[in-house]
Amino acid sequence: MQNKVIINQISYDLEGLLQNCWRRLVNGAVVAKNAFHSPSIATMNGDFPEIRTVILRKVLPEEKTLIFYTDYRSPKIEQIKANHKIAWLFYDEKARIQLRLKTIATIHHNNEVVLTRWNESRLESKTCYLVQPAPSTKTESPTDGLAAHFDRSHLTAESVALGYENFAVITNVVTEIEWLFLAREGHRRAKFILDQDGVKKYWLIP
């Protein structure tokens, strides 16, 4: 029985495929133009899911962890507090590879984790956390939420410092990875369940 899949002339068994998934995720976090850099995540808002795009900031394969940032005032924070399970969708059109992940999220705010990530962030990125009022607030006209006098062209650590209070880091422990390869010759699909006992690996019918 053929227990491998061939992608770009490289043969992968399930273990090799799992390692390939992690490499793709790591590359997504470090390469801004990578297809996996801006995945979609879904949280539960009461009895209805909400989906949006986030930036994948860091991947820690050894800890099975993905990291993204958000404004602590945003609605997704309350949604994660109510239900810490998040679904992720990644798609690389060129490679024809889709990943669906399930994670357990932890919110970090005003702690050492947050301070470290804040200090590593670009000044331009920190301006996102200066918006007033809070994200998702209704407004009379289209606006980026920054004060009219705010000078984007001369950013300093001091000019963006107030954003720290609104900066949150969300760490996500991966519990499931579902991989799909779309091919004319026939699609291939696999699932990986990650828990305290290790990893369970399965081939699935696409």
C-alpha positions as CSV (number, residue, x, y, z in Angstrom):
1,M,0.0,0.0,0.0
2,Q,1.3,3.5,-0.9
3,N,1.7,5.3,2.4
4,K,3.3,8.5,1.0
5,V,2.4,11.6,-0.9
6,I,4.6,13.3,-3.5
7,I,4.7,17.1,-3.5
8,N,7.1,18.9,-5.9
9,Q,9.0,15.6,-6.6
10,I,9.5,15.1,-2.8
11,S,8.0,12.1,-1.2
12,Y,6.5,12.5,2.3
13,D,5.2,10.0,4.8
14,L,2.9,11.2,7.6
15,E,5.8,12.2,9.9
16,G,7.6,14.0,7.1
17,L,4.4,15.7,6.2
18,L,3.9,16.9,9.7
19,Q,7.4,18.4,9.8
20,N,6.6,20.1,6.5
21,C,3.5,21.7,8.0
22,W,5.5,23.2,10.8
23,R,8.2,24.5,8.4
24,R,5.4,26.2,6.3
25,L,4.0,27.8,9.5
26,V,7.4,29.0,10.6
27,N,8.1,30.5,7.2
28,G,4.7,32.1,7.3
29,A,5.6,34.0,10.5
30,V,9.0,35.2,9.3
31,V,8.4,36.0,5.6
32,A,5.9,38.9,5.1
33,K,5.0,37.8,1.6
34,N,4.5,34.2,2.4
35,A,1.0,32.8,1.8
36,F,0.8,31.7,5.4
37,H,1.6,35.1,6.9
38,S,-2.0,36.3,7.2
39,P,-4.3,33.4,8.1
40,S,-7.9,33.6,9.0
41,I,-9.1,32.8,12.5
42,A,-12.6,32.0,13.8
43,T,-13.8,32.6,17.3
44,M,-17.3,32.1,18.8
45,N,-19.4,35.1,19.5
46,G,-22.2,33.6,21.5
47,D,-23.7,30.9,19.2
48,F,-22.3,32.3,16.0
49,P,-18.7,32.1,14.7
50,E,-16.8,35.2,13.6
51,I,-13.9,35.1,11.2
52,R,-11.1,37.6,10.5
53,T,-7.6,37.9,9.2
54,V,-4.6,38.1,11.6
55,I,-0.9,38.4,11.1
56,L,1.0,35.3,12.2
57,R,3.8,36.8,14.4
58,K,5.6,33.8,15.8
59,V,5.6,30.0,15.5
60,L,7.3,27.8,18.2
61,P,7.2,24.2,16.9
62,E,8.7,22.7,20.0
63,E,5.9,24.3,22.1
64,K,3.3,23.6,19.4
65,T,2.4,27.3,19.7
66,L,1.3,30.1,17.3
67,I,1.2,33.7,18.3
68,F,-0.7,36.7,17.0
69,Y,-1.3,40.2,18.4
70,T,-4.5,42.2,18.9
71,D,-5.9,45.2,20.7
72,Y,-7.0,44.3,24.2
73,R,-10.2,46.4,23.6
74,S,-11.2,44.4,20.5
75,P,-14.3,42.2,20.6
76,K,-12.3,39.1,20.0
77,I,-10.8,39.4,23.4
78,E,-14.1,38.9,25.1
79,Q,-14.9,36.1,22.7
80,I,-11.7,34.3,23.6
81,K,-12.4,34.8,27.3
82,A,-15.7,33.2,26.9
83,N,-14.4,30.3,24.7
84,H,-10.7,29.9,24.3
85,K,-10.9,27.5,21.3
86,I,-9.8,29.1,18.0
87,A,-10.0,27.6,14.4
88,W,-7.4,28.7,11.9
89,L,-7.3,28.6,8.1
90,F,-4.1,28.8,5.9
91,Y,-4.1,28.5,2.2
92,D,-1.1,28.6,-0.2
93,E,-2.6,29.0,-3.7
94,K,0.7,28.4,-5.5
95,A,1.5,25.2,-3.6
96,R,-2.2,24.2,-3.5
97,I,-1.9,23.4,0.2
98,Q,-4.5,24.2,2.8
99,L,-4.0,23.9,6.6
100,R,-6.8,23.9,9.1
101,L,-5.8,24.2,12.7
102,K,-7.5,24.0,16.1
103,T,-5.8,25.8,19.0
104,I,-6.4,26.6,22.7
105,A,-5.7,30.3,23.2
106,T,-4.3,32.2,26.2
107,I,-4.6,36.0,26.4
108,H,-1.5,37.9,27.7
109,H,-1.9,41.5,28.7
110,N,0.5,43.8,30.6
111,N,2.9,41.1,31.6
112,E,6.4,40.0,30.7
113,V,5.3,38.1,27.5
114,V,3.6,41.3,26.3
115,L,6.5,43.5,27.1
116,T,9.0,41.3,25.3
117,R,6.8,41.3,22.1
118,W,6.1,45.0,22.4
119,N,9.8,45.8,22.4
120,E,10.3,43.5,19.4
121,S,7.6,45.2,17.4
122,R,8.1,47.9,14.7
123,L,7.1,51.5,15.5
124,E,4.7,51.4,12.6
125,S,2.9,48.3,14.0
126,K,2.5,49.9,17.4
127,T,0.4,52.8,16.0
128,C,-2.5,50.2,15.6
129,Y,-2.9,50.2,19.4
130,L,-3.3,54.0,19.7
131,V,-6.7,54.2,18.0
132,Q,-9.5,56.0,19.9
133,P,-12.1,55.0,20.6
134,A,-11.7,51.2,20.7
135,P,-11.7,49.0,17.6
136,S,-15.2,48.1,16.3
137,T,-16.7,51.4,17.7
138,K,-19.2,53.0,15.4
139,T,-18.0,56.3,13.8
140,E,-19.7,59.1,11.8
141,S,-17.0,59.0,9.1
142,P,-14.3,56.7,7.8
143,T,-11.1,57.1,9.9
144,D,-8.1,55.1,11.0
145,G,-8.8,56.0,14.6
146,L,-5.6,58.1,15.2
147,A,-5.7,61.6,16.4
148,A,-5.7,64.3,13.6
149,H,-2.5,65.7,15.0
150,F,-0.7,62.4,15.2
151,D,2.5,62.4,13.0
152,R,3.0,59.1,11.3
153,S,6.1,60.4,9.5
154,H,8.2,60.9,12.6
155,L,7.5,58.0,14.9
156,T,9.4,57.5,18.1
157,A,9.2,55.1,21.0
158,E,7.7,57.9,23.0
159,S,5.0,58.8,20.5
160,V,3.7,55.3,20.4
161,A,4.2,54.4,24.1
162,L,0.6,54.8,25.1
163,G,-0.3,51.9,22.8
164,Y,1.3,49.4,25.2
165,E,-1.7,49.5,27.5
166,N,-3.9,48.2,24.6
167,F,-1.4,45.7,23.3
168,A,-2.3,42.0,23.8
169,V,-0.5,38.8,22.8
170,I,-2.5,35.7,22.1
171,T,-0.6,32.4,22.4
172,N,-2.2,29.4,20.8
173,V,-1.4,25.8,21.6
174,V,-2.1,23.6,18.6
175,T,-4.3,20.6,19.2
176,E,-5.1,19.6,15.6
177,I,-3.7,20.1,12.2
178,E,-5.6,19.1,9.1
179,W,-3.6,19.1,5.8
180,L,-5.1,19.2,2.3
181,F,-3.2,19.0,-1.0
182,L,-5.2,19.8,-4.1
183,A,-3.9,18.1,-7.2
184,R,-5.3,17.3,-10.7
185,E,-4.2,13.7,-10.2
186,G,-6.2,13.4,-7.0
187,H,-6.3,15.3,-3.8
188,R,-4.6,14.1,-0.6
189,R,-5.6,14.8,3.0
190,A,-4.2,14.0,6.4
191,K,-5.0,14.8,10.0
192,F,-2.7,15.2,13.1
193,I,-4.0,15.2,16.6
194,L,-1.6,16.7,19.1
195,D,-2.1,16.0,22.8
196,Q,-0.1,15.1,26.0
197,D,0.5,11.6,24.7
198,G,2.1,12.7,21.5
199,V,0.8,12.9,17.9
200,K,-1.8,10.7,16.2
201,K,-1.5,10.7,12.5
202,Y,-4.1,9.7,9.9
203,W,-4.7,9.8,6.2
204,L,-8.2,11.0,5.3
205,I,-10.4,10.8,2.2
206,P,-10.3,14.3,0.7
